[in-house]
């Protein structure tokens, strides 16, 4: 019986190839130009003692708390002249692991890889899948029960350190905010920074100062005007926005920290942010926004206020409170709750069932004021760019009433109408060639996969006869990797083809299912939205709208349980609610 080869035996037989991974946190007071070379020197010394050599260098300057999909961007390296050739970051290292250009990854300690346990173990697992070892030099090289336990202890210590650092940092910022100190970032619009002597005498001796806010002579009057127009004069945010944009020389707009988002104009969000920022009352306020989840506004009870005013106020506290009360009264949700006709909530019966035929994403409801009614829309600016094809229009519109009419017409003729079996039979006659073609594609792909598997097994047999590390063995491994990737690609094509073949119905079964459905006339005016949505759900209803062809494609998928009187969804069809009346076949 062939035993498992240990890493020690590998080193004895052939020199192991290591790649170095190092990291310096952006939150540490470390100099990457000193820390990374030190990490590399320690790793090279340990690798040499193990009989190996370092063949590549990967490193990052970023927080170890980040998720794996955020790691390895290289943004933190800007401005540093690090005397180590860089082959990439963590993401690049994982990608290179599949090329089998190295045998192990070495780092100074496991927390240099990450302080996030999920990232550490995912990286370790991905490397192991490629037969690549992860070694931290402060742990034993040979894997054993003890080394595994030590790895988990070290990962736990790294996570604990991160948690303690986060808690203490938050407590420090909260204490500083209560004392009225500026929590960081650029000066609030309407203010500018003034520097005062640091209250800590030791830091004052080093020339360090603290920043406090003082009114800016140019922008402070604009903030006061915005509050006065909103609270006293009764202007809306849109009207204030227009007023400010009409005189940009006197009313310069706030500048976004991101140059790409700077428009040189006032926006509704800029005005809204001024009216809702409590710092204009003179108090320092921290924790208004969440640091994660898109920076949403926290509930006011979670805000941390300074115990005393920290800077000169631009508006009285009473005016700020009145501005918030005014905003609540003008809120669309409040108007809807009070029954305001223009803000009454609209229910979209095809919501979640209707998709855009161009990008495949769900369309959402939208009332276009002045356009007579509700629409289903797919807006380009609300989609992730990677999910939308280049030819997608800026906005796709489909009137709700017209879409509803077409759906009811389809249900009345193809599903519940007296001629539905004949309609189905005619449709199936055109899909029969497609069924044969789909099944032929499935068989072709299955044959190609079987051939690939045979070729891979033949290469494995040949590899076992070659000397490990020889040039022929390397060529065989490279060919095996190539065939394995091709096999994976073909497997994906087979799964897609099998799924497509399943969608082609068996004519006899399909006709039996449709014939078992009751004869109904769907009345769009009488049926409630919820009843109609329940019906669509029972029918596994799907629809897509292609605006380029002005074509609405509708599909329902019938299952035996739907027509079984004892089935879970049978009452919906066998006891019609109001709006679903039994249809009378025309025998004339």
QUIUR-V518070 format. One record per residue. N is the residue number from 1. RES is the residue in one letter. PHI is phi in whole degrees, -180 to 180 (none if undefined). PSI is psi in radians with two decimals (999 if undefined). D_FIRST is the distance of its C-alpha to the first C-alpha in Angstrom with 1 decimal. Layout:
BEGIN
[[N	RES	PHI	PSI	D_FIRST] [N	RES	PHI	PSI	D_FIRST]]
END
This chain:
BEGIN
[[1	X	none	2.32	0.0] [2	X	-82	2.16	3.8] [3	X	-83	2.89	6.3] [4	X	-78	2.37	9.8] [5	X	-82	2.22	12.4] [6	X	-85	2.89	15.5] [7	X	-67	-0.51	19.0] [8	X	-65	-0.70	19.8] [9	X	-67	-0.59	17.2] [10	X	-65	-0.76	18.6] [11	X	-63	-0.67	22.1] [12	X	-66	-0.59	21.2] [13	X	-87	-0.61	20.0] [14	X	-155	2.61	22.7] [15	X	-69	2.20	25.7] [16	X	-77	2.47	25.3] [17	X	-100	2.13	28.1] [18	X	-109	2.64	29.9] [19	X	-118	2.46	32.7] [20	X	-89	2.38	35.3] [21	X	-126	2.25	36.8] [22	X	-132	2.76	40.0] [23	X	-151	2.46	42.6] [24	X	-124	2.28	46.1] [25	X	-74	2.54	47.8] [26	X	-73	-0.25	51.1] [27	X	-98	-0.05	52.3] [28	X	-93	2.69	51.7] [29	X	-88	0.89	54.3] [30	X	-110	2.63	51.9] [31	X	-97	1.96	52.6] [32	X	-57	-0.52	49.8] [33	X	-70	-0.28	50.9] [34	X	-106	-0.71	50.1] [35	X	-68	-0.81	47.3] [36	X	-65	-0.77	44.9] [37	X	-61	-0.62	45.2] [38	X	-65	-0.76	44.6] [39	X	-60	-0.76	41.4] [40	X	-64	-0.76	40.2] [41	X	-61	-0.75	41.0] [42	X	-64	-0.72	39.1] [43	X	-69	-0.73	36.0] [44	X	-63	-0.66	36.3] [45	X	-64	-0.78	36.5] [46	X	-68	-0.68	33.4] [47	X	-65	-0.73	31.4] [48	X	-63	-0.68	32.6] [49	X	-66	-0.49	31.5] [50	X	-85	-0.02	28.0] [51	X	85	0.36	28.0] [52	X	-117	-2.94	28.6] [53	X	-150	2.64	31.7] [54	X	-89	2.18	33.7] [55	X	-111	-0.19	34.2] [56	X	-157	2.82	36.2] [57	X	-131	2.16	38.5] [58	X	-125	2.33	39.0] [59	X	-158	2.82	41.5] [60	X	-141	2.72	44.1] [61	X	-118	1.66	47.3] [62	X	-165	2.91	47.2] [63	X	-70	2.41	46.9] [64	X	-78	-0.06	43.5] [65	X	-90	-0.10	44.7] [66	X	-69	2.70	44.8] [67	X	-70	2.82	42.7] [68	X	-63	-0.66	39.9] [69	X	-72	-0.16	42.0] [70	X	-100	-0.11	44.8] [71	X	-83	2.71	42.8] [72	X	79	0.34	42.9] [73	X	-73	-0.47	46.4] [74	X	83	0.05	47.5] [75	X	-65	-0.59	51.0] [76	X	-71	-0.15	51.0] [77	X	-83	-0.19	50.8] [78	X	-60	2.28	54.3] [79	X	91	-0.11	56.6] [80	X	-105	2.40	54.0] [81	X	-107	1.52	53.5] [82	X	-92	2.16	50.0] [83	X	-80	0.77	49.1] [84	X	-134	2.21	45.4] [85	X	-62	2.31	44.5] [86	X	-108	2.12	43.3] [87	X	-92	-0.04	40.7] [88	X	142	-3.04	41.3] [89	X	-105	-2.83	40.9] [90	X	-63	-0.73	38.2] [91	X	-62	-0.70	38.5] [92	X	-67	-0.64	38.1] [93	X	-61	-0.79	35.1] [94	X	-64	-0.62	33.3] [95	X	-69	-0.68	34.4] [96	X	-71	-0.38	33.2] [97	X	-60	-0.54	29.7] [98	X	-70	-0.29	28.9] [99	X	-82	-0.13	29.7] [100	X	58	0.61	26.7] [101	X	-85	-0.04	29.2] [102	X	-153	2.87	27.9] [103	X	-105	-0.42	24.8] [104	X	-155	2.73	26.5] [105	X	-111	2.32	29.9] [106	X	-120	2.41	31.8] [107	X	-140	2.79	34.8] [108	X	-65	-0.73	37.0] [109	X	-154	2.81	36.5] [110	X	-66	-0.44	35.2] [111	X	-74	-0.24	38.9] [112	X	-71	-0.48	39.5] [113	X	-72	-0.88	37.2] [114	X	-171	2.69	39.1] [115	X	-104	0.13	40.9] [116	X	-103	1.96	40.2] [117	X	-57	-0.68	37.1] [118	X	-63	-0.65	36.5] [119	X	-68	-0.78	36.6] [120	X	-58	-0.87	34.2] [121	X	-74	-0.53	31.5] [122	X	-68	-0.72	32.1] [123	X	-64	-0.77	31.8] [124	X	-61	-0.70	28.6] [125	X	-69	-0.74	27.1] [126	X	-65	-0.67	28.4] [127	X	-67	-0.71	27.0] [128	X	-63	-0.59	23.5] [129	X	-63	-0.44	23.7] [130	X	-99	0.22	24.1] [131	X	62	0.67	21.3] [132	X	-116	2.25	24.1] [133	X	-88	2.48	24.3] [134	X	-106	2.07	27.6] [135	X	-125	2.17	28.6] [136	X	-99	2.24	31.9] [137	X	-71	-0.19	32.7] [138	X	-90	0.22	34.2] [139	X	-125	2.77	30.8] [140	X	-59	2.53	27.7] [141	X	-72	-0.77	25.6] [142	X	-75	2.27	22.2] [143	X	-76	2.29	21.6] [144	X	-152	3.12	21.5] [145	X	-58	-0.78	23.3] [146	X	-65	-0.70	26.4] [147	X	-69	-0.60	26.5] [148	X	-66	-0.78	26.2] [149	X	-62	-0.76	29.1] [150	X	-62	-0.69	31.0] [151	X	-60	-0.79	30.7] [152	X	-67	-0.63	32.2] [153	X	-64	-0.79	34.9] [154	X	-64	-0.68	35.8] [155	X	-63	-0.73	36.0] [156	X	-64	-0.68	38.2] [157	X	-64	-0.71	40.4] [158	X	-63	-0.73	40.9] [159	X	-67	-0.70	41.9] [160	X	-64	-0.70	44.2] [161	X	-62	-0.75	45.8] [162	X	-63	-0.75	46.5] [163	X	-63	-0.79	48.0] [164	X	-64	-0.72	50.2] [165	X	-63	-0.73	51.4] [166	X	-64	-0.79	52.2] [167	X	-64	-0.82	54.2] [168	X	-68	-0.64	56.1] [169	X	-64	-0.76	56.9] [170	X	-64	-0.74	58.2] [171	X	-63	-0.68	60.3] [172	X	-65	-0.75	61.7] [173	X	-66	-0.68	62.7] [174	X	-64	-0.76	64.2] [175	X	-63	-0.74	66.2] [176	X	-63	-0.68	67.5] [177	X	-66	-0.72	68.5] [178	X	-64	-0.51	70.5] [179	X	-85	-0.02	72.3] [180	X	89	0.21	73.2] [181	X	-82	2.60	71.0] [182	X	-69	2.28	69.8] [183	X	-85	-0.02	66.1] [184	X	116	2.95	65.4] [185	X	91	-3.11	65.6] [186	X	-80	2.90	68.7] [187	X	-68	2.50	72.2] [188	X	-64	2.48	73.1] [189	X	-57	2.28	75.5] [190	X	102	-0.21	79.0] [191	X	-126	2.92	78.1] [192	X	-139	2.92	77.3] [193	X	-87	2.45	75.8] [194	X	-123	2.47	78.0] [195	X	-102	2.31	76.5] [196	X	-121	2.86	77.6] [197	X	-64	2.42	76.9] [198	X	-67	2.34	73.7] [199	X	-67	-0.38	74.3] [200	X	-83	2.00	71.8] [201	X	-61	-0.56	73.9] [202	X	-66	-0.74	70.9] [203	X	-72	-0.52	69.9] [204	X	-65	-0.64	73.5] [205	X	-64	-0.49	73.7] [206	X	-83	0.00	70.9] [207	X	87	0.13	73.0] [208	X	-76	2.54	70.9] [209	X	-130	2.89	72.8] [210	X	-110	2.60	72.3] [211	X	-100	2.37	73.0] [212	X	-129	2.74	75.4] [213	X	-89	2.42	76.7] [214	X	-136	2.59	80.3] [215	X	-57	2.38	82.1] [216	X	-87	2.20	81.9] [217	X	-62	-0.36	85.5] [218	X	-91	-0.83	84.4] [219	X	-96	-0.36	81.9] [220	X	-60	-0.77	83.0] [221	X	-62	-0.51	86.1] [222	X	-68	-0.71	83.9] [223	X	-61	-0.78	81.8] [224	X	-61	-0.68	85.1] [225	X	-66	-0.69	86.4] [226	X	-61	-0.82	83.3] [227	X	-64	-0.74	83.6] [228	X	-65	-0.76	87.3] [229	X	-65	-0.64	87.1] [230	X	-77	-0.76	84.4] [231	X	-89	-0.81	86.0] [232	X	-89	-0.85	89.7] [233	X	-84	-0.25	90.3] [234	X	78	0.33	87.8] [235	X	-72	2.60	86.1] [236	X	-83	2.94	82.7] [237	X	-61	-0.70	79.6] [238	X	-64	-0.72	80.1] [239	X	-67	-0.68	83.7] [240	X	-65	-0.70	82.9] [241	X	-59	-0.81	80.3] [242	X	-64	-0.69	82.9] [243	X	-63	-0.76	85.5] [244	X	-67	-0.72	83.2] [245	X	-71	-0.30	82.1] [246	X	-77	-0.24	85.8] [247	X	-144	1.26	86.4] [248	X	-71	-0.42	83.3] [249	X	-66	-0.70	85.3] [250	X	-87	-0.41	86.5] [251	X	-125	1.27	83.4] [252	X	-64	2.38	80.3] [253	X	-77	2.80	77.1] [254	X	-64	2.60	74.1] [255	X	-106	2.21	71.5] [256	X	-70	2.51	67.8] [257	X	-61	-0.42	65.4] [258	X	-92	1.96	63.5] [259	X	-57	-0.50	65.7] [260	X	-69	-0.37	64.3] [261	X	-97	0.00	65.9] [262	X	-80	2.17	69.3] [263	X	-111	-0.24	72.0] [264	X	77	0.20	75.1] [265	X	-132	2.80	76.4] [266	X	-79	2.52	76.6] [267	X	-124	2.90	74.3] [268	X	-59	-0.67	74.5] [269	X	-66	-0.58	71.5] [270	X	-65	-0.76	73.3] [271	X	-67	-0.75	76.3] [272	X	-60	-0.73	74.3] [273	X	-64	-0.67	72.4] [274	X	-64	-0.79	75.7] [275	X	-69	-0.32	77.1] [276	X	-112	0.16	74.1] [277	X	-98	1.97	73.4] [278	X	-72	-0.18	74.8] [279	X	-66	-0.34	74.9] [280	X	-70	-0.18	78.2] [281	X	-84	-0.06	79.8] [282	X	101	-0.16	79.3] [283	X	-94	2.62	76.3] [284	X	-85	2.25	72.9] [285	X	-129	2.24	70.4] [286	X	-125	2.73	66.6] [287	X	73	0.49	63.8] [288	X	-69	-0.63	65.7] [289	X	-116	2.63	62.8] [290	X	-74	2.47	59.1] [291	X	-75	-0.37	56.9] [292	X	-120	-3.08	54.4] [293	X	58	0.70	54.7] [294	X	81	0.15	57.2] [295	X	68	0.65	59.7] [296	X	-68	2.73	61.4] [297	X	-72	2.26	64.4] [298	X	-76	2.74	63.7] [299	X	-59	2.51	66.1] [300	X	-55	-0.49	69.1] [301	X	-68	-0.26	68.2] [302	X	-94	-0.09	65.2] [303	X	-70	2.56	67.3] [304	X	-110	1.98	67.9] [305	X	-99	2.57	71.6] [306	X	-68	2.61	73.2] [307	X	-71	-0.47	75.5] [308	X	-132	2.78	78.4] [309	X	-55	2.38	79.3] [310	X	-104	-0.32	77.4] [311	X	-156	3.02	79.4] [312	X	-69	2.23	82.5] [313	X	-74	2.64	82.3] [314	X	-100	-0.43	83.2] [315	X	-138	2.60	83.9] [316	X	-67	2.72	84.9] [317	X	-61	-0.63	82.4] [318	X	-63	-0.69	84.7] [319	X	-69	-0.66	84.6] [320	X	-62	-0.75	80.8] [321	X	-65	-0.68	80.6] [322	X	-65	-0.62	83.2] [323	X	-64	-0.69	81.0] [324	X	-69	-0.68	78.0] [325	X	-64	-0.72	80.2] [326	X	-63	-0.72	81.6] [327	X	-63	-0.69	78.1] [328	X	-65	-0.72	77.1] [329	X	-65	-0.58	80.3] [330	X	-89	-0.05	79.6] [331	X	-66	2.41	75.9] [332	X	-60	-0.65	75.2] [333	X	-64	-0.66	73.3] [334	X	-67	-0.75	76.4] [335	X	-63	-0.66	78.6] [336	X	-66	-0.72	76.4] [337	X	-64	-0.54	76.5] [338	X	-85	0.04	80.3] [339	X	82	0.37	80.4] [340	X	-63	2.23	81.5] [341	X	-58	-0.70	81.8] [342	X	-75	-0.21	80.2] [343	X	-124	0.25	77.2] [344	X	-66	2.38	76.5] [345	X	-63	2.33	72.8] [346	X	-105	2.37	71.9] [347	X	-101	2.26	69.3] [348	X	-106	1.92	67.4] [349	X	-65	-0.55	66.4] [350	X	-95	0.14	63.9] [351	X	-58	2.33	62.2] [352	X	79	-0.24	58.4] [353	X	-96	-0.45	58.7] [354	X	-99	2.25	60.2] [355	X	-120	2.72	58.2] [356	X	-75	2.26	59.4] [357	X	-74	-0.17	58.7] [358	X	-93	-0.83	58.3] [359	X	-104	-0.26	55.7] [360	X	83	-0.03	54.4] [361	X	-87	2.79	55.1] [362	X	-67	2.44	57.3] [363	X	-88	2.63	61.0] [364	X	-120	2.75	63.0] [365	X	-79	2.59	66.6] [366	X	-159	2.28	69.4] [367	X	-93	2.02	73.2] [368	X	-91	1.78	75.0] [369	X	-64	2.38	78.4] [370	X	81	0.02	81.2] [371	X	-113	0.26	79.1] [372	X	62	1.22	80.0] [373	X	118	-3.13	76.9] [374	X	-95	2.68	73.2] [375	X	-132	2.75	70.5] [376	X	-100	2.31	66.8] [377	X	-131	2.72	65.7] [378	X	-131	1.83	62.7] [379	X	-101	2.26	63.6] [380	X	-62	-0.66	61.8] [381	X	-75	-0.06	62.4] [382	X	-106	0.16	60.6] [383	X	-114	2.64	57.4] [384	X	-72	2.27	54.4] [385	X	-57	-0.63	55.0] [386	X	-70	-0.25	51.4] [387	X	-98	-0.06	51.8] [388	X	-116	2.25	55.1] [389	X	-68	2.74	55.7] [390	X	-63	-0.48	58.2] [391	X	-86	0.12	60.7] [392	X	-67	2.25	61.0] [393	X	-63	2.81	64.7] [394	X	-60	-0.72	65.7] [395	X	-145	2.35	66.5] [396	X	-108	2.22	66.1] [397	X	-117	2.49	68.7] [398	X	-144	2.08	69.0] [399	X	-61	2.36	71.9] [400	X	-66	-0.72	70.8] [401	X	-66	-0.67	73.6] [402	X	-71	-0.68	72.9] [403	X	-63	-0.74	69.2] [404	X	-63	-0.69	70.1] [405	X	-62	-0.74	72.5] [406	X	-68	-0.64	69.9] [407	X	-67	-0.78	67.3] [408	X	-63	-0.71	69.9] [409	X	-61	-0.72	71.0] [410	X	-64	-0.80	67.4] [411	X	-64	-0.69	66.9] [412	X	-71	-0.45	70.3] [413	X	-103	-0.79	69.7] [414	X	-91	-0.36	66.0] [415	X	-115	-0.90	64.9] [416	X	-112	-0.01	67.8] [417	X	-80	2.80	70.5] [418	X	-67	-0.39	71.8] [419	X	-99	0.21	70.7] [420	X	-63	-0.56	67.2] [421	X	-69	-0.74	65.6] [422	X	-65	-0.69	67.5] [423	X	-63	-0.75	66.6] [424	X	-65	-0.76	62.9] [425	X	-61	-0.70	63.1] [426	X	-67	-0.67	64.7] [427	X	-69	-0.69	62.1] [428	X	-67	-0.51	59.2] [429	X	-63	-0.52	60.8] [430	X	-84	-0.29	60.3] [431	X	-97	-0.15	56.6] [432	X	-58	-0.82	55.4] [433	X	-61	-0.58	54.7] [434	X	-66	-0.62	52.8] [435	X	-64	-0.78	50.6] [436	X	-63	-0.72	49.7] [437	X	-65	-0.71	49.1] [438	X	-65	-0.73	46.8] [439	X	-69	-0.62	44.7] [440	X	-65	-0.66	44.5] [441	X	-65	-0.69	43.2] [442	X	-62	-0.80	40.4] [443	X	-65	-0.66	39.3] [444	X	-63	-0.78	39.5] [445	X	-68	-0.64	37.2] [446	X	-63	-0.69	34.7] [447	X	-65	-0.73	34.6] [448	X	-65	-0.67	34.1] [449	X	-65	-0.72	31.2] [450	X	-63	-0.70	29.5] [451	X	-64	-0.73	30.1] [452	X	-64	-0.71	28.8] [453	X	-64	-0.68	25.5] [454	X	-64	-0.74	25.1] [455	X	-65	-0.66	25.9] [456	X	-66	-0.73	23.4] [457	X	-63	-0.65	20.5] [458	X	-65	-0.69	21.9] [459	X	-67	-0.65	21.8] [460	X	-61	-0.75	18.2] [461	X	-62	-0.74	17.4] [462	X	-67	-0.63	19.8] [463	X	-64	-0.64	18.5] [464	X	-66	-0.35	15.0] [465	X	-91	-0.15	17.0] [466	X	-94	2.76	19.2] [467	X	-73	2.22	19.3] [468	X	-57	2.39	18.7] [469	X	86	-0.07	22.2] [470	X	-75	2.87	24.0] [471	X	-67	-0.65	27.0] [472	X	-65	-0.73	25.6] [473	X	-62	-0.70	22.5] [474	X	-64	-0.71	25.0] [475	X	-64	-0.69	27.2] [476	X	-65	-0.75	24.4] [477	X	-62	-0.72	23.5] [478	X	-63	-0.73	27.3] [479	X	-67	-0.65	27.7] [480	X	-63	-0.73	24.9] [481	X	-62	-0.71	26.7] [482	X	-64	-0.78	29.9] [483	X	-68	-0.60	28.8] [484	X	-65	-0.71	27.2] [485	X	-66	-0.70	30.6] [486	X	-65	-0.69	32.4] [487	X	-63	-0.75	30.3] [488	X	-62	-0.70	31.1] [489	X	-66	-0.77	34.8] [490	X	-66	-0.61	34.9] [491	X	-62	-0.70	33.4] [492	X	-64	-0.71	36.3] [493	X	-64	-0.66	38.7] [494	X	-65	-0.77	37.4] [495	X	-62	-0.70	37.8] [496	X	-66	-0.70	41.3] [497	X	-67	-0.70	42.2] [498	X	-64	-0.68	41.0] [499	X	-66	-0.70	43.1] [500	X	-65	-0.69	46.0] [501	X	-66	-0.57	45.7] [502	X	-67	-0.46	45.8] [503	X	-75	-0.25	49.1] [504	X	-83	1.98	50.7] [505	X	-77	2.71	52.2] [506	X	-79	2.15	52.5] [507	X	-55	-0.82	56.3] [508	X	-64	-0.80	56.8] [509	X	-65	-0.71	55.0] [510	X	-64	-0.75	56.6] [511	X	-65	-0.66	60.1] [512	X	-65	-0.72	59.5] [513	X	-65	-0.78	58.5] [514	X	-67	-0.70	61.5] [515	X	-65	-0.48	63.9] [516	X	-78	-0.25	62.9] [517	X	-72	2.62	64.0] [518	X	-73	2.77	67.6] [519	X	-85	2.07	70.5] [520	X	-137	2.67	71.4] [521	X	-115	2.10	73.6] [522	X	-89	2.09	72.3] [523	X	-101	1.88	75.1] [524	X	-62	-0.53	74.0] [525	X	-78	-0.53	77.1] [526	X	-92	-0.61	76.6] [527	X	-72	2.44	72.9] [528	X	-77	2.76	71.6] [529	X	-60	-0.73	69.0] [530	X	-68	-0.71	66.5] [531	X	-63	-0.71	67.0] [532	X	-66	-0.71	66.6] [533	X	-67	-0.64	63.4] [534	X	-62	-0.71	62.1] [535	X	-64	-0.81	62.9] [536	X	-62	-0.66	61.0] [537	X	-64	-0.75	58.0] [538	X	-63	-0.55	58.0] [539	X	-88	0.05	58.2] [540	X	52	0.85	55.3] [541	X	-70	2.38	58.0] [542	X	-138	2.53	57.2] [543	X	-146	2.57	59.7] [544	X	-140	2.50	59.7] [545	X	-119	2.12	62.7] [546	X	-103	1.85	62.8] [547	X	-70	-0.44	65.9] [548	X	-69	-0.53	65.8] [549	X	-104	-0.10	66.3] [550	X	52	0.87	68.1] [551	X	-127	2.23	65.8] [552	X	-105	2.00	64.6] [553	X	-101	2.25	61.6] [554	X	-121	2.41	61.0] [555	X	-139	2.36	58.1] [556	X	-123	2.55	57.7] [557	X	-119	1.96	54.6] [558	X	-91	2.46	55.5] [559	X	-125	2.69	53.1] [560	X	-56	-0.61	53.8] [561	X	-62	-0.41	54.2] [562	X	-68	-0.60	57.1] [563	X	-103	0.03	59.3] [564	X	-82	2.10	58.2] [565	X	-57	-0.45	61.1] [566	X	-94	0.02	58.7] [567	X	-73	2.83	56.5] [568	X	-67	-0.43	56.4] [569	X	-111	0.15	58.4] [570	X	-62	-0.71	60.8] [571	X	-58	-0.50	63.9] [572	X	-61	-0.60	64.1] [573	X	-100	-0.49	64.9] [574	X	-92	-0.27	66.6] [575	X	-124	1.49	69.0] [576	X	-62	2.29	70.4] [577	X	-78	-3.13	71.6] [578	X	-59	2.33	74.7] [579	X	102	-0.28	74.5] [580	X	-114	1.69	72.5] [581	X	-101	2.46	75.1] [582	X	-58	2.32	74.5] [583	X	-84	2.60	75.3] [584	X	-109	2.00	77.8] [585	X	-62	2.50	77.0] [586	X	-90	1.89	79.9] [587	X	-98	0.15	80.9] [588	X	-72	999	84.0]]
END
